[in-house]
Amino acid sequence: MRTMFQWTQSCLDPFHNRSIVGLPHSPSLPSTTVRVWSRGTASIGTGGIGFVMACPTIANDSPAVYFSQPSYVGSTFATTSGSSNFVNSPFTASMFGNSASLLQMRTVAFGIRVRYTGTELNLGGRVVTVEQPNHETLDGLTIGSTLSFAGVESLGADRDWKVVTSTPINAEHQYTESHAPTNRNCDIGCIFDGVAGNTFEYECFHIAELIGQAVASQARERHTHDGLLSAVASRARKVTGQAASTIVNNGIASVRNKALSILSDAAKAALPAIADAAPMLLA
């Protein structure tokens, strides 16, 4: 049986291969889920600033990730430099709409991660991972303006992944006829400074749930109520060495504390939202 365990795993870490499920919303319409992604390289521009930002589209013919190139002269997130589409999607923008023969979608999980790939000589600067709190666009924001948001991380550039994931928002659990939900702009991203020309590898993953007559292999999602705690306990167990049953018995507050050392600040911030959303989804 598919459970909230897998959904919570996807919210905390959408990057690794595992079974993908829809939102734990019961009763549910027959649906199918798809995982799409984009991988590439962003560069710090001539002004010493670079970025990657993404919007949760699902169409294979629409830009999903925007990134800076070596010729970028600005100091903000922007849509005027490089862009890429998601791969692994069989759907085009024209397949979405509000008629019975077309598709509708909603986001299950969504995240970006970046890491430095330049020379050791030029290694330096910082990476700010940011989710726009109201899920409005990051376009036009500087490093300084993003640092005013709660939950951002300002990290030293290095070869470890720097991660930002999307926090579940209840209003976005509704299906939309658009291939990119109208209330979901490019709202997560990473912006970095350093030596012009420095490069960063990025990966962006989006897991989406779709409904509509044109969707193949539809199934009703079925969920248990205890998966949230089990998923977080599973993550915490990797560093604490405690048995999952012990962590679960200690309760959700204990689990959150145990998980702090392995989750990014963005993921930590998502835990209360996931917990708050769970009863509404299962109501």
C-alpha positions as CSV (number, residue, x, y, z in Angstrom):
1,M,0.0,0.0,0.0
2,R,1.3,3.4,-0.8
3,T,1.6,5.5,2.3
4,M,2.4,9.0,3.6
5,F,5.9,7.7,4.3
6,Q,6.8,7.9,0.7
7,W,5.2,11.3,0.2
8,T,7.1,12.7,3.1
9,Q,10.4,11.2,1.8
10,S,9.8,13.0,-1.5
11,C,9.1,16.3,0.1
12,L,12.3,16.1,2.2
13,D,14.5,14.7,-0.6
14,P,13.0,14.7,-4.2
15,F,16.4,13.9,-5.8
16,H,16.8,10.2,-5.3
17,N,15.2,7.3,-7.1
18,R,12.4,5.7,-5.2
19,S,8.7,4.9,-5.6
20,I,6.8,8.1,-6.3
21,V,3.3,8.7,-5.1
22,G,0.7,11.4,-5.3
23,L,-0.4,13.6,-2.4
24,P,-2.0,11.8,0.5
25,H,-5.4,13.2,0.0
26,S,-8.4,10.9,0.6
27,P,-10.7,10.2,-1.1
28,S,-8.7,10.8,-4.3
29,L,-9.3,10.8,-8.0
30,P,-7.6,8.2,-10.2
31,S,-4.2,9.8,-11.1
32,T,-0.7,9.1,-12.2
33,T,2.6,10.5,-11.0
34,V,5.7,11.5,-13.0
35,R,9.2,12.6,-12.0
36,V,11.0,15.1,-14.3
37,W,14.4,16.7,-14.0
38,S,17.0,19.0,-15.4
39,R,20.7,18.9,-15.0
40,G,23.3,21.4,-16.1
41,T,25.9,24.0,-15.3
42,A,25.5,27.6,-14.2
43,S,28.3,30.2,-14.3
44,I,29.0,33.3,-12.3
45,G,28.6,36.3,-14.6
46,T,30.8,39.3,-15.3
47,G,29.4,41.1,-12.3
48,G,30.4,38.4,-9.8
49,I,26.9,36.9,-9.4
50,G,25.3,33.7,-10.6
51,F,22.1,31.8,-10.0
52,V,19.8,28.9,-10.7
53,M,16.0,29.1,-10.2
54,A,13.1,26.9,-11.3
55,C,9.4,26.7,-11.6
56,P,7.4,23.5,-11.3
57,T,6.2,23.0,-14.8
58,I,5.7,19.5,-16.2
59,A,5.6,20.2,-19.9
60,N,8.6,19.2,-21.9
61,D,8.4,22.2,-24.3
62,S,8.4,25.0,-21.6
63,P,11.4,26.4,-19.8
64,A,11.6,25.1,-16.3
65,V,15.1,26.1,-15.0
66,Y,16.7,29.5,-15.5
67,F,20.4,29.9,-14.9
68,S,23.2,32.4,-15.4
69,Q,25.8,32.0,-18.1
70,P,29.4,33.5,-18.2
71,S,28.1,36.5,-20.1
72,Y,25.5,37.4,-17.5
73,V,25.9,41.0,-16.4
74,G,23.2,41.4,-13.8
75,S,23.1,40.9,-10.0
76,T,19.7,39.3,-9.6
77,F,17.7,36.2,-10.4
78,A,16.6,36.6,-14.0
79,T,14.9,34.9,-16.9
80,T,17.2,36.6,-19.5
81,S,20.2,34.3,-19.4
82,G,20.2,30.5,-19.9
83,S,17.2,28.2,-19.6
84,S,16.4,24.5,-19.9
85,N,13.3,22.3,-20.1
86,F,12.6,19.2,-17.9
87,V,13.3,15.8,-19.4
88,N,11.5,12.5,-18.8
89,S,8.1,14.1,-19.5
90,P,5.8,12.9,-22.3
91,F,3.6,15.9,-21.9
92,T,3.5,19.1,-23.8
93,A,1.9,22.4,-22.8
94,S,-0.9,21.9,-25.3
95,M,-2.1,18.8,-23.4
96,F,-3.2,20.7,-20.4
97,G,-6.5,22.5,-20.0
98,N,-9.9,22.5,-18.3
99,S,-11.8,20.2,-20.7
100,A,-12.3,16.5,-20.0
101,S,-9.9,15.4,-22.7
102,L,-7.0,17.4,-21.3
103,L,-4.8,17.1,-18.3
104,Q,-4.5,18.8,-14.9
105,M,-1.6,18.6,-12.5
106,R,-0.4,19.5,-9.0
107,T,3.1,19.4,-7.4
108,V,4.0,16.6,-5.1
109,A,7.7,17.5,-4.4
110,F,10.1,20.0,-5.9
111,G,13.8,20.8,-5.2
112,I,17.1,22.2,-6.5
113,R,20.6,21.5,-5.5
114,V,23.9,23.0,-6.6
115,R,27.6,22.4,-6.0
116,Y,30.9,24.1,-7.1
117,T,32.7,22.6,-10.0
118,G,35.4,25.2,-10.7
119,T,39.1,25.2,-9.8
120,E,40.5,25.1,-6.3
121,L,42.4,28.3,-7.0
122,N,39.1,30.2,-7.6
123,L,37.1,28.5,-4.9
124,G,35.3,31.0,-2.7
125,G,32.2,33.0,-2.3
126,R,28.9,31.9,-0.9
127,V,25.7,30.1,-2.0
128,V,22.3,31.3,-0.8
129,T,19.5,28.8,-1.0
130,V,16.1,30.4,-1.0
131,E,12.4,29.6,-1.2
132,Q,10.2,32.7,-1.8
133,P,8.0,32.5,1.4
134,N,4.8,33.3,-0.5
135,H,5.8,31.2,-3.5
136,E,6.0,34.3,-5.7
137,T,8.7,34.6,-8.3
138,L,12.4,35.1,-7.4
139,D,12.9,37.0,-10.6
140,G,14.6,40.4,-9.9
141,L,15.8,39.6,-6.3
142,T,19.4,40.1,-5.2
143,I,21.4,38.2,-2.7
144,G,20.7,41.0,-0.2
145,S,16.9,40.9,-0.7
146,T,16.8,37.1,-0.4
147,L,18.6,37.2,3.0
148,S,15.6,39.0,4.4
149,F,13.5,35.9,4.1
150,A,13.2,33.4,7.0
151,G,14.6,30.0,6.3
152,V,17.3,30.9,3.8
153,E,20.8,29.4,4.1
154,S,23.9,31.4,3.3
155,L,26.7,28.8,2.9
156,G,30.3,28.8,1.7
157,A,30.8,27.6,-1.8
158,D,32.3,24.1,-2.0
159,R,31.9,20.7,-3.7
160,D,29.1,19.5,-1.4
161,W,25.5,19.8,-2.6
162,K,23.6,22.9,-1.4
163,V,19.9,22.0,-1.3
164,V,16.6,23.9,-1.3
165,T,13.2,22.1,-1.4
166,S,9.7,23.4,-1.7
167,T,7.6,23.6,1.4
168,P,4.1,22.1,1.0
169,I,1.4,24.8,0.8
170,N,-2.2,23.7,1.3
171,A,-3.5,26.0,-1.4
172,E,-1.3,24.3,-4.0
173,H,-2.8,20.8,-3.3
174,Q,-5.5,21.6,-5.8
175,Y,-5.2,20.5,-9.4
176,T,-4.7,23.3,-12.0
177,E,-5.4,23.2,-15.7
178,S,-2.1,24.9,-16.5
179,H,1.1,22.9,-17.1
180,A,2.7,25.2,-14.6
181,P,0.3,26.2,-11.7
182,T,-0.5,29.9,-11.9
183,N,0.3,30.4,-8.3
184,R,3.7,28.7,-8.7
185,N,6.3,30.9,-10.3
186,C,10.1,30.3,-10.1
187,D,9.9,30.3,-6.4
188,I,13.0,28.2,-5.3
189,G,16.6,28.8,-6.3
190,C,20.2,29.3,-5.4
191,I,22.1,32.6,-5.9
192,F,25.9,32.7,-5.5
193,D,28.8,35.2,-5.7
194,G,32.5,34.7,-6.4
195,V,35.0,34.9,-9.2
196,A,33.5,35.6,-12.6
197,G,33.4,32.4,-14.7
198,N,33.2,30.0,-11.7
199,T,30.9,27.1,-12.5
200,F,28.3,25.3,-10.5
201,E,26.6,22.0,-11.3
202,Y,22.8,22.0,-10.7
203,E,20.1,19.4,-10.5
204,C,16.4,20.2,-10.3
205,F,13.7,17.5,-9.7
206,H,9.9,17.9,-9.9
207,I,7.4,15.2,-8.9
208,A,3.9,15.9,-10.1
209,E,0.5,14.2,-10.0
210,L,-1.8,14.3,-13.0
211,I,-5.5,13.6,-13.7
212,G,-7.5,13.5,-16.9
213,Q,-8.8,11.1,-19.5
214,A,-5.5,11.2,-21.4
215,V,-3.4,9.9,-18.5
216,A,-2.4,6.3,-18.8
217,S,-2.0,3.8,-15.9
218,Q,-4.1,5.7,-13.4
219,A,-4.6,4.4,-9.9
220,R,-6.2,5.7,-6.7
221,E,-3.7,6.7,-4.0
222,R,-4.1,4.9,-0.8
223,H,-2.4,6.1,2.4
224,T,-2.0,5.2,6.0
225,H,-1.9,7.9,8.7
226,D,1.4,7.0,10.4
227,G,3.8,7.5,7.5
228,L,4.9,11.1,8.4
229,L,6.5,10.1,11.6
230,S,8.1,7.0,10.1
231,A,9.6,8.9,7.2
232,V,11.3,11.5,9.5
233,A,12.4,8.7,11.9
234,S,14.0,6.9,9.0
235,R,16.1,10.0,8.2
236,A,17.1,10.5,11.8
237,R,18.0,6.9,12.3
238,K,20.8,7.2,9.7
239,V,22.8,9.5,12.0
240,T,21.5,8.6,15.5
241,G,21.9,4.8,15.2
242,Q,18.6,4.4,17.1
243,A,16.0,1.8,16.0
244,A,13.1,3.3,14.1
245,S,10.7,2.0,16.7
246,T,12.6,3.8,19.5
247,I,12.5,7.1,17.6
248,V,8.8,6.7,16.8
249,N,8.0,6.0,20.5
250,N,9.8,9.1,21.5
251,G,7.4,11.2,19.5
252,I,7.6,13.7,16.7
253,A,9.4,16.4,18.8
254,S,12.2,14.0,19.4
255,V,12.4,13.0,15.8
256,R,12.7,16.6,14.7
257,N,15.6,17.1,17.1
258,K,17.3,14.0,15.9
259,A,16.9,15.0,12.2
260,L,18.4,18.5,12.6
261,S,22.0,17.5,11.9
262,I,21.2,16.0,8.5
263,L,18.6,18.2,7.1
264,S,19.1,21.6,5.4
265,D,17.5,24.6,7.0
266,A,14.9,24.6,4.2
267,A,14.1,20.9,4.9
268,K,13.9,21.7,8.7
269,A,11.5,24.5,8.0
270,A,9.3,22.2,5.9
271,L,8.8,19.6,8.7
272,P,6.2,21.7,10.6
273,A,4.4,22.5,7.3
274,I,4.3,18.8,6.3
275,A,3.0,17.9,9.7
276,D,0.3,20.6,9.7
277,A,-0.7,19.6,6.1
278,A,-1.1,15.9,6.9
279,P,-4.4,16.1,8.9
280,M,-6.0,18.4,6.3
281,L,-5.0,16.1,3.5
282,L,-6.3,13.0,5.3
283,A,-9.5,14.7,6.6
